[in-house]
Amino acid sequence: MEQSRIDRISELTRISRERPLTEAELAERAELRAEYIAAVKASLTGQLENTYLVDEHGNKRPIPKKK
């Protein structure tokens, strides 16, 4: 996610502390937050897919996915 979009989320949060947000601003903030959450989840998923458990014999195996 681009830094400018993260900055916009922060800006909308600052504005909401000063005055109520308009409907358009609320919709924009909700969209940006959803995009940010999706980016964080994708980053975490990628990190976990490249993480391995090493047993006492030195064998590496990927972390199993939960069902």
N, C-alpha and C positions, 0 to 999 in steps of 0.2 A: 504494500500500500504506500502511496506517495506521501511524503512528509507534509505537503500542502493540504492534503485531505485530513490528516491527523490534526494539523493546526486549525483547520476549520471546525473540527469537533470541539476542540478546546475553546475556540472563539465563541461557538454557540453556547457552550456551558457557561462561559463568563457572562454572556448576554442574558442567559436565563436567570442568573443570580441578581441581575439589575432590574429586569422587567420580564413579564410573561412573553414567551415566544409566540410568533404568529403561526398559523396553521402550516404555512409553507416552510417556515424554519423548523417546526417540529417534524415535518415529513422529511426534510433534508437531514436533520440530525439522526432520525431513525434509520434512514438509508445508509448514512455514513457509519453509524454504529454497527449495523448488520455487516457491512463490508469489512470493517475492522475486525469483528469477531471471526468472520470467515477466514481472514488472512492469518489471524493468530492460530486458529485451529489447523489450518493447512501447514503452517510453520511447525507446529508441535507434532503433527502427524509425520511430516518429513523427517524431523529429528528422531522420533521414535522408530521409524522404519530403518534408520541407519544406526540403531543402538543394538548391541549384542550382549548376551549374557555369557560369561565364561565360567565353565564348571571347574571342579578341582583338578581335572585332567588337562585343562587348557583348551578344551573344545569350545569353539564359539558357536552360538546359535542365536537366531533372531528372537526378539521378544514375541511370544505368541499373542495373537489378536484375541480380544474378548468376543464372545458370541452375543 
